[in-house]
Amino acid sequence: MKKVVITQSNYIPWKGYFDAINMVDEFIIYDDMQFTRRDWRNRNKIKTKDGLLWLTIPVEVKGKYHQKINETVVSNPNWGIDHWKTILYNYHKTPYFNLYKDIFENAYLNNKKKYLSEINLLFIQLICGILGIKTIIGFSSDFELKEERTERLVDICKKTGATDYYSGPAAKAYMNESLFANESIKVHYFDYSGYTEYPQLFGKFAHDVSIIDLLFNEGEDAKKYMKSF
């Protein structure tokens, strides 16, 4: 039995993303898909005293179509300085900020990578390290794949030896499950409901924020507020 997830590259993702990584044997980042504007590819939310704030990595966009995630390049090399200043200002009073301060500060201030996909991978691996997640991480661009959307997913599953494919609930709208069944691959959908709230700064609780919010507020107890540990 081998469990596989295939999902797009996200910037400092929320806790559900890392639950997905931790629940499978191999996590494939779907990085040769089209880059989508105003999406999770290059931005995520944090909490501030003025409400939720988007942290966005500025990128070059050549046109509305045909630009892949792994081809997307950062347009401002100083973005890391700006993001770190914002994180520092809003989270320095959280109970466990100092526990992770040096790790994140180094990642933001000494990060010279120019491709979005590489930057996202750096932070995903950093956070997996903090959480003790050992899942193998790969890229869809490492494979020669078919063109049709679901067929590509099935193709990746076959080439990774997957017996079970896991996906977010939104995929039910387009997933052709019969293609997986034809290859004896079982399809499962994550349930992202029912997460337990934890103490946050700045008023009303919000689940849809970057996992750094959970780490800074709960430290090593962060796993208690996730589903896969």
N, C-alpha and C positions, 0 to 999 in steps of 0.2 A: 504494500500500500504506500502510495506517495501522494502527498497533498501539495498542490501548486496554486498560487495566486498570480494573476497577471493584471497589473494596474498601472496607470500613468504616473509619471514622475510628479511629485508635489514638493513644495517648499515648506520646511518645518511643519509636517502634517499634524493632524489632530490624533488623539489617543486611539481612535478606531483603526487608523492606518497601521499603527504599530501592533495592535491586537491581531490584525490580519497577517502581518509578517510573522508574528510569534506563533500563530496557529497552524502554520504550514511548514513543509520541508524545504521548499524552494520558492522564492519570491522573484518574479520576473517584472522588471520595470519596462513598461510599454513606451519606450522612448522614441520609436520611429513613427509615432502617430503625429497627426497635425497639431501644431501648437495652437491653443485657443486663448484668445484675449480675455481679460477679466475673469480668469479662472484660477484654480488652485495651483496651476503649474508654477507660477512665479510669485505667489502671494499667499499670505495667511493672516489670521486675526490674532490680536492680543487684547487683553483688557487694560483700560486706562481709566483715570478718574472722570474722563469725559465720554466714556462708553467704549464700545469696540472699535479698534483701529486696524486697518489693513496695513501690513508691512509688505511692500511690493518691491521686488527686484526689477529695476528698469532694464528692459531688453529691446533689442532692435527687431522691428517687425517690418518685413519687406513687402508684405501684401496680406490680403485676407486669407489666402489659401496657399497650400503646397510648402509651407515652412514647417519642418518637423521639430519636435521638442529638442532632439539631440543636435539640431542645427542652430538653435536659438542662442544668440550671443548677448552678453551683458553690454548695455550701452553706457553705463557710468561706473568706472572702476572703483569709485569711492562709496558704492552702495553699502558695503559692509560696515563702514564707519558710521554711517547714518543709522542703520538698523541697530547697531550695538548701543549707540547713544540713547535711542528710543527705548530699547529693552532695559538698559541700565536705569533710566529715569523712572520707568513704570514698575520695575520689579525689585529694586534694590532693598525694599522693606519687607519682602516676602521671607518666610522663615528659613528657606533653604537656598536662597540666592547665592550666598557665599560658597556653598558646597560645590556649585557648578560654574561659578563665575569665571574662573581661569580657563576652563575648557571651552566655554562659548566665546569668551573674549578673544582667545587665540584663533578660533575658527573664523570669527568675523573680521578681525583686524589683520590677520596674516594670510587671508584667503586670496590667492592670485588667479584662481581659475576663471576662465572667460565664458565657458559654456554653461548654460543653465542646468542641463542634465547632470553635469559634473558637480556643480554646487549643491544641487538637491541631494545627490548621492552622498556627498561629504557629510551633510547634516543628518541624513537618515542613518548612516553608519555610526556617526557620533552618538546619536540618541539610542540606537540599538546597543551600543557598547555600555552606555549608562544603565540600561534596563537588563542587560545580560542576555539579549536575544542573539542566538547563534545561527539563525536561518541563513541558508545560502541565498545570495542576491545576484541576479544576472540581468541582462538586457535583451529585449526582443531583437535589437539590431544585431545581436550575435548570431541570429539564425537567418537562413534563407526561407522566406515564408510565402504562402499563397496570398492573393490580394483581397478576397472577400473577408469581411470583418470577422464573422464567427469562425470561418474556416482557418483564419490565421491563429485564432485562439486554440482551436483544436490541434493545429499543426504544432504549436509550441508545446502543448500538453504531451503530444506523441513524442516529440524530440527530447523532452525532459523526463520521459518515462512516467508521467502522471497517471494515477488511477482515479484521482479525485480533484476536481477543479472547483475553486472557491471564488465567489464574486460578490460585489456589492449588490444590494437589493434593486438598485435602479436598472441593472442590466437585464432584468426580467422583460423589459419593454422591447428589447431587440434580440435577445438570445434565442438562437435556434438549437434547442436542447437535443433534438434528434441527431444532429451531427456529432455531438458528444456520445450519445447512446450507441451510435453506429460503431464507435471505436471503444466501447465498453468503459467509457469515462463517466463517472458520476458527477453531476453538477450540484453544488450547494451554494446557498446565499447567506451572507452574514446578516445577523440581526443586531443592528446598532442601537436598539432601544434599551431602556432600563439601566443606563449607567448611573452609578451612585454619585451624588454631588459631594464635593469636598470644599473646605473653606477657601474662598477666593477673596482677593481685594476688590474694592470698588463696586459694591452693591450687588444687584441681582445676578444669580448664577448663570453662567453661559457654558454650554457643552462644546459649542462649535468654535473652539479656539485652538491654537497651536498647543501641542503637548508640552511645550516649555512652560506654560502656565501651570500645569499639573506638577511638573518637576520642581519648579521654584517654590510652589506652595506645600508640597508633600514630601519632597526628597525621596528617600529610599522606600517610603510608604506609598509611592505613586502606583505601584503594582496592585495595591489593594483596591484601587478605583478603576482597574482595567478588568477585562473579561477572560483573558487568555492565560493568566498566571494562577 
